[in-house]
Amino acid sequence: MKPLAIALITALLLAPGAWAEEKRIKEALDMARSGQADKAVDLLEPWAAKGDGEAQFSLGLVYEFAY
């Protein structure tokens, strides 16, 4: 029972960060669609450089379709 409780608490503590990250990635892609690709790149590059796969993929989309 104890390992399950630890896993649930850990998941709940990490969830808000994941939600904020998803919101920022959506914001960056919306910027790129509206012609602000440079701002989208500025927002995504730090996360992509840290190894975030979703940010790397999104950055690739911006480079492919907005530049």
C-alpha positions in Angstrom: 0.0 0.0 0.0 2.8 2.4 0.8 4.5 2.3 -2.7 1.1 3.0 -4.3 0.6 6.0 -2.0 4.0 7.3 -2.9 3.4 6.8 -6.6 0.1 8.7 -6.4 1.6 11.6 -4.5 4.5 11.9 -6.9 2.1 11.8 -9.9 -0.1 14.6 -8.4 3.0 16.7 -7.6 4.3 16.4 -11.2 1.0 16.9 -13.0 0.8 20.7 -12.7 4.2 21.1 -14.3 3.2 18.9 -17.2 -0.1 20.9 -17.6 1.9 24.2 -17.7 4.3 22.8 -20.3 1.5 21.6 -22.5 -0.1 25.0 -22.3 3.2 26.7 -23.3 3.8 24.4 -26.2 0.2 25.1 -27.5 0.9 28.8 -27.1 4.1 28.5 -29.1 2.4 26.7 -31.9 -0.4 29.2 -31.9 2.2 32.0 -32.2 3.8 30.2 -35.2 0.4 29.8 -36.9 -0.2 33.5 -36.5 3.0 34.5 -38.1 5.1 34.9 -35.0 7.5 32.0 -35.6 10.5 33.8 -34.1 8.6 34.2 -30.8 7.6 30.5 -30.9 11.2 29.5 -31.5 12.3 31.6 -28.5 9.7 29.9 -26.3 10.5 26.3 -27.4 14.3 26.3 -27.8 15.2 26.3 -24.0 13.0 23.2 -23.4 14.2 21.5 -26.6 17.8 22.1 -25.5 17.0 20.4 -22.2 15.8 17.3 -24.0 12.1 17.7 -23.9 10.8 15.5 -26.7 7.5 17.3 -27.2 9.3 20.7 -27.4 11.8 19.3 -29.8 9.0 17.9 -32.0 7.1 21.2 -31.9 10.2 23.2 -32.7 10.7 21.0 -35.7 7.2 21.7 -36.8 7.8 25.5 -36.5 11.0 25.2 -38.5 9.4 23.1 -41.2 6.2 25.0 -41.7 6.6 28.5 -40.4 10.1 29.5 -41.6 
